[in-house]
Structures are given as structure tokens and as C-alpha cells.
Amino acid sequence: MGRLYIVPTPVGNMEDMTLRAIRILKEADCILAEDTRTSSVLLHHYDIKNELHSHHKFNEHQTSQRVIDRLLAGQTIALISDAGTPGISDPGFLLVRECVRNGIEVITLPGATALVPAIVSSGLPCDRFSFEGFLPQKKGRQKRIAELADETRTMIFYESPYRVLKTLEQFATVFGPDRQASACREISKIHEESVRGTLTELIEHFGQHEPKGEFVIVVSGKEKE
């Protein structure tokens, strides 16, 4: 019986790759990547030349059974995404579920993910939090935000730079303009930045400064009465 390794990759800085992750990728019979072009840059940087195949949200239903067959045959396979930990707002859940159903061992390496540095550096409570990932782009978006109006834990959202301002405005409408928040962009990259303040202050900031890069928005929970 083979093993499936879930291997986190850097969200920005190449130096965030762990020694164990490099070793596992070099030892694997096959590496599954969300985007082989993106991952090839990382693999080349660490002189990893293993067999590489595409595994993303558009083909994972078709490729998972072939992967399971290889694992059942005794191969070691590593799954990576473009950045961060597979399964966290990235492909991975479906394959892990199928491995569990087939009694195949799944080993997830600790490593890079954008949500942890974003909440820790936000200055907001991080002992308990609700990770929401990406909100629905259209259908169900307003409903989901409304459902979070009474959430008392700190909330974490992933967002595209093209929707940051709109999202902050929607939050201000539902959560209140004085709710504390932090918008962290380009985590671990050269232009990493965290903008902190009320939702109103963040809206004013990004109204004057065009949002650039990938964002993690952290919003304080509703104060307990």
C-alpha cells in the first residue's frame, strides 16, 4: 500500500519551503500539482525532477481514481497546490476523502498557509477564529455575510484584489462601519503589507490606494453583550 503526502508549498518566499517537504517531493514516485507550470518553477529551484501531473478542480473527479490505483499498487504520491496547503481553498479534499475510503494512509506535512500569519499579525484575537475562505462570488454571497453578523469569533476571508473594496463595503453594511479589521496582502513576499483599522478606515485606504496582490481579510467578531 502506498502513501499520499499532502505537501505545503510557499505562499510567497521560496525560503518558506521546509527541509522535509523537499525530501518528500524528491522521494515521491509522482507529484500532483494544481498548475504544473507554476509548480515547475518551485521544483526546478530545489532540483526536484520527479514525474509531474496536473491535478486541479477541473479534472480531479476524472484523475482521482487513477491516483488511487497507483497508491493501491504501492506508489508514493505527493500533492501540492500553487501556494500554501492543499485542501485549504485549493484542490485536495476529494483525493484525501477517496484515500480514506480505500484505507490508504494520508500524511499531511505542516507548513505554509496564508491564514495563520494574517490573523496573528492582525492584532485581533486569534485564540478562536472562523475561517471562511473565499465567499461566493455571486449567488449566496449576501446571505453568507448576513449569517456571520452575530459571529463572535475573529473571521478570516480570502479575497481577490479586484473584489477587496466591494467586500469591505459589504462587511461594513452588515457588521457595522466601526468593526475592527485587517487587510493583509502579499504574505511573505517583498511587498507584504497589513492595513489595520475600522472597516471604514480600510475602505478609505483602498479607495485611495488600488488593491494589488492576493489578500487575506481578518474581521473581528461581534462583541459579546
C-alpha positions as CSV (number, residue, x, y, z in Angstrom):
1,M,0.0,0.0,0.0
2,G,1.3,3.4,-0.9
3,R,1.0,6.7,0.8
4,L,-0.4,10.1,-0.1
5,Y,1.6,13.1,1.2
6,I,0.0,16.5,1.3
7,V,2.9,18.9,0.9
8,P,2.5,22.7,1.6
9,T,4.5,25.0,-0.6
10,P,5.4,28.6,0.0
11,V,2.7,31.3,-0.4
12,G,5.5,33.8,-1.4
13,N,9.0,33.4,-0.3
14,M,10.8,30.4,-1.6
15,E,12.7,30.1,1.7
16,D,9.5,29.1,3.4
17,M,9.8,25.6,2.0
18,T,10.7,23.0,4.7
19,L,13.5,20.5,4.5
20,R,11.1,17.7,5.0
21,A,8.9,18.9,2.1
22,I,11.8,19.0,-0.2
23,R,12.8,15.5,0.8
24,I,9.3,14.0,0.3
25,L,9.0,15.6,-3.1
26,K,12.3,14.2,-4.2
27,E,11.4,10.7,-2.9
28,A,7.9,10.6,-4.3
29,D,7.1,8.4,-7.3
30,C,4.8,11.1,-8.6
31,I,3.9,14.7,-7.8
32,L,0.4,16.0,-8.4
33,A,0.3,19.8,-9.0
34,E,-2.6,22.3,-9.3
35,D,-0.7,24.1,-12.1
36,T,2.3,22.3,-13.5
37,R,3.7,25.5,-15.0
38,T,3.7,27.3,-11.6
39,S,5.0,24.3,-9.7
40,S,7.8,23.6,-12.2
41,V,9.4,26.9,-11.1
42,L,9.5,25.7,-7.5
43,L,10.6,22.2,-8.3
44,H,13.4,23.5,-10.6
45,H,14.6,25.8,-7.8
46,Y,15.1,22.8,-5.5
47,D,16.3,20.5,-8.2
48,I,13.3,18.2,-8.0
49,K,12.9,16.2,-11.2
50,N,10.2,13.7,-10.4
51,E,7.2,12.7,-12.6
52,L,4.7,15.6,-12.5
53,H,1.0,15.5,-13.3
54,S,-1.8,18.1,-13.3
55,H,-4.5,17.7,-10.6
56,H,-6.9,20.7,-10.2
57,K,-10.5,21.4,-9.5
58,F,-11.5,21.0,-13.2
59,N,-10.1,17.4,-13.5
60,E,-9.8,16.0,-10.0
61,H,-13.0,13.9,-10.4
62,Q,-11.5,12.3,-13.5
63,T,-8.0,11.8,-12.2
64,S,-8.6,10.7,-8.6
65,Q,-9.4,7.1,-9.4
66,R,-6.1,6.7,-11.4
67,V,-4.2,8.2,-8.5
68,I,-6.0,5.8,-6.1
69,D,-5.0,2.8,-8.3
70,R,-1.3,3.9,-8.2
71,L,-1.5,4.3,-4.4
72,L,-3.1,0.8,-4.1
73,A,-0.2,-0.5,-6.2
74,G,2.3,0.7,-3.6
75,Q,3.4,4.0,-5.0
76,T,4.2,7.1,-3.0
77,I,2.4,10.2,-4.3
78,A,2.8,13.9,-3.2
79,L,0.1,16.5,-3.7
80,I,1.0,20.2,-3.9
81,S,-1.0,23.3,-4.9
82,D,0.1,26.6,-6.4
83,A,0.8,28.0,-2.9
84,G,0.1,27.0,0.7
85,T,-1.5,23.8,1.9
86,P,-3.6,21.7,-0.5
87,G,-7.2,21.4,0.6
88,I,-7.3,24.9,2.2
89,S,-9.3,26.7,-0.6
90,D,-7.4,24.6,-3.0
91,P,-7.9,21.1,-4.5
92,G,-7.1,18.2,-2.2
93,F,-10.3,17.3,-0.2
94,L,-11.7,15.0,-2.8
95,L,-8.5,12.9,-3.2
96,V,-8.0,12.7,0.6
97,R,-11.5,11.5,1.0
98,E,-11.1,8.8,-1.6
99,C,-7.8,7.7,0.1
100,V,-9.6,7.4,3.5
101,R,-12.4,5.4,1.9
102,N,-9.8,3.0,0.4
103,G,-7.7,2.6,3.6
104,I,-4.8,4.5,2.1
105,E,-2.6,6.4,4.6
106,V,-2.6,10.2,4.2
107,I,0.2,12.2,5.7
108,T,-0.1,16.0,5.8
109,L,3.1,17.9,6.4
110,P,2.9,21.1,8.4
111,G,3.9,24.2,6.5
112,A,2.9,27.4,4.8
113,T,-0.6,28.7,4.7
114,A,-1.8,32.4,4.4
115,L,-4.4,32.4,7.0
116,V,-2.2,31.9,10.1
117,P,0.3,34.8,9.6
118,A,-2.6,37.0,8.6
119,I,-4.6,36.5,11.8
120,V,-1.5,36.5,14.1
121,S,-0.3,39.8,12.6
122,S,-3.7,41.4,12.6
123,G,-3.7,42.3,16.2
124,L,-7.2,40.8,16.6
125,P,-8.0,37.8,18.9
126,C,-6.6,34.6,17.4
127,D,-7.3,32.1,20.2
128,R,-10.5,31.2,18.4
129,F,-11.5,32.0,14.8
130,S,-13.7,31.2,11.9
131,F,-12.0,30.5,8.6
132,E,-14.4,31.4,5.7
133,G,-12.0,31.2,2.8
134,F,-13.5,32.7,-0.4
135,L,-17.0,33.9,-0.2
136,P,-19.4,33.0,-3.1
137,Q,-18.8,35.5,-5.9
138,K,-22.5,36.0,-6.7
139,K,-25.2,33.6,-5.6
140,G,-25.3,33.2,-1.8
141,R,-22.8,35.9,-1.1
142,Q,-25.0,38.3,0.7
143,K,-26.7,35.5,2.6
144,R,-23.5,34.1,3.9
145,I,-22.3,37.5,5.1
146,A,-25.6,38.1,6.8
147,E,-25.3,34.7,8.6
148,L,-22.0,35.9,10.0
149,A,-23.4,39.1,11.6
150,D,-23.6,37.5,15.1
151,E,-20.3,35.6,14.8
152,T,-18.2,36.3,17.9
153,R,-15.0,34.7,16.8
154,T,-12.5,36.5,14.6
155,M,-13.3,35.8,10.9
156,I,-10.8,35.2,8.1
157,F,-11.5,35.6,4.4
158,Y,-9.5,35.1,1.2
159,E,-10.2,37.7,-1.5
160,S,-9.1,38.7,-4.9
161,P,-7.7,42.3,-5.2
162,Y,-10.5,43.1,-7.7
163,R,-13.2,42.5,-5.0
164,V,-11.4,43.8,-1.9
165,L,-13.2,47.2,-1.8
166,K,-16.6,45.7,-2.6
167,T,-16.1,43.1,0.1
168,L,-15.1,45.6,2.7
169,E,-18.1,47.8,1.9
170,Q,-20.4,44.7,2.2
171,F,-18.8,43.9,5.6
172,A,-19.3,47.5,6.8
173,T,-23.0,47.3,5.8
174,V,-23.6,44.1,7.7
175,F,-21.1,44.1,10.5
176,G,-21.1,47.9,11.1
177,P,-18.6,50.5,9.9
178,D,-16.7,50.6,13.2
179,R,-15.9,46.9,13.3
180,Q,-12.1,46.3,13.6
181,A,-10.4,44.6,10.7
182,S,-7.1,44.0,8.9
183,A,-6.3,43.5,5.3
184,C,-3.1,41.6,4.7
185,R,-1.7,41.3,1.2
186,E,1.3,39.6,-0.5
187,I,2.1,37.5,2.6
188,S,5.9,36.6,2.8
189,K,6.6,38.5,-0.4
190,I,8.6,41.7,-0.9
191,H,5.6,44.0,-0.8
192,E,3.9,42.3,2.2
193,E,1.6,44.8,3.9
194,S,-1.1,44.8,6.6
195,V,-3.6,47.6,6.8
196,R,-5.4,47.7,10.1
197,G,-8.3,49.8,11.5
198,T,-12.1,50.0,11.3
199,L,-13.8,48.8,8.2
200,T,-14.5,52.5,7.3
201,E,-10.8,53.3,7.6
202,L,-9.9,50.3,5.4
203,I,-12.5,51.4,2.8
204,E,-11.0,54.9,2.7
205,H,-7.5,53.5,2.4
206,F,-8.2,51.2,-0.5
207,G,-10.4,53.8,-2.1
208,Q,-7.2,55.9,-2.4
209,H,-4.7,53.0,-3.0
210,E,-5.6,50.4,-5.6
211,P,-5.6,46.9,-4.0
212,K,-2.8,44.7,-5.5
213,G,-1.8,41.2,-4.8
214,E,-3.7,38.4,-3.0
215,F,-5.5,39.4,0.1
216,V,-6.5,37.9,3.5
217,I,-9.1,40.0,5.3
218,V,-9.4,39.5,9.0
219,V,-12.5,40.9,10.8
220,S,-13.1,41.0,14.5
221,G,-16.2,39.1,15.8
222,K,-19.2,40.7,17.3
223,E,-18.6,41.8,20.9
224,K,-20.4,39.7,23.4
225,E,-23.1,41.6,25.3
